[in-house]
Amino acid sequence: MNKTALAAAAAALLLTACGSTDSSSGEPPVTTSAVTVADSEAPAETKPTTTTAATTTTATTTTAETTTTKKKTTTKKKTETTTTTQQTTTTTTTQQTTTPAPAPAPPDDEARQVGNVYVVGSGENIRAMPVFYELIEVSQRYSNIVNKYKSTFGDSLNVYNMDIPLSTAYYMPEKTMKQLGLSDQHECIKNVGKYLKDVTNIDVYDALDAHKDEYIYSRTDHHWQPLGAYYAAQVFAEQAGVPFPDISTYTKKVKQNFLGSMYTYSGQYQELADNPDTFTYFEPDNKYTTTYYSTSFTNGEKSSLFFDYMSGAACYLTFLASDDRITEIDTDCDNGRVLVIMKDSYGNAIVPFLTHSFSKIYVLDFRYLNIGAATFMNKVGATDLLFAVSISGGHTPSHLDTIEADLY
């Protein structure tokens, strides 16, 4: 079976598990060449899931989960609906609802399939991961779309691209990589870089690889941990020539009992439930204000950059709280540079590490934007544009349609 067929087959398997369809037509979405739960047609970070996350509280704790509708990418007309469910508990609770365990684990040099993910390790070292396949023509198309953004603004805008690797790149056994024919994510990042024109390719692969023995990716979720985002943001800041403080200057905060999307797509595998993630995030020490706008850049409302009440499956929503809005961060950095981040959910974790680096930061999720990006960047006086997108999100054809349509 060739790579195109492998990608299509894996995409069909995952989308069947997700139950993802185009709500307007009832048909399955376009098959993607980048097959992963990460930022697929139904983004896991804003989709309520049933979880066995143990939630322990000593006071009233509120868990807010936000569901957003998908955006149809064949037209520029977009709609959005947000439903918020809040659950409050004042007692210590432990809830576990799991499916039967799969067959015994293979040797350590081989991953085992559990539900729609691949699992390695055991006990506190167990890890569930998605898969990824690259098609070179998709990499080239992504680069060409980013190039369009650069050519629209020319020398007036510094444009950077950061393809963010998935955990699979660092933790999937080589034997399983070969058996499944998975793509080398670093080669994919370099392939994208080959086709970029006057755009700086922020290759964070080696920086993350140097810290892979640290807690830089979640074990039960498809996202990275904030520590991984810190190392990636450091590479970006160095290439952008902006200040970047050491992580020791940040306030470290910890949440327990995080069971994310990989746990859900494993069919709520018991061993993952018994070994949930710890979610560690970092708050900057400088002064800044945060304002949230609608996706059409209207109805601004001041709020917080961090939402400490998020817990359980919603831990990754601790910063920004949702993807379906535009975020403005006005900082005490006085270099006059205005950064616009075009991102999927992976990009959220980078934001807190750049408040010392730019005077203003705007965060746009390309999946929910209802204002032309060119119009928006002219309006806010953007000096820098960073594409901070998971490698899967940047190699999903329907997402590329959206990013291209978002320009105007």
Secondary structure, 3 states (H helix, E strand, C coil): CCHHHHHHHHHHHHHHHHCCCCCCCCCCCCCCCCCCCCCCCCCHHHCCCCCCCCECCCCCEEEEEEEECCCCCCCCCCCCCEEEEEEEECCCECCCCCCCCCCCCCCCCCCEEECCEEEECCHHHCEEECCCCCCHHHHHHHHHHHHHHHHHHHHHCEEEEEEECCCHHHHCCHHHHHHHCCCCHHHHHHHHHHHCCCCEECCCHHHHHCCCCCCCECCCCCCECHHHHHHHHHHHHHHHCCCCCCHHHCEEEEEEEECCHHHHHCCCCHHHHCCCEEEEEEECCCCEEEEEECCCCCCCEEECCECCCCCHHHHHHHECCCCCCEEEEEECCCCCCEEEEEECHHHHHHHHHHCCCCCEEEEEECCCCCCCHHHHHHHHCCCEEEEEEECCHHHCHHHHHHHHHHCC
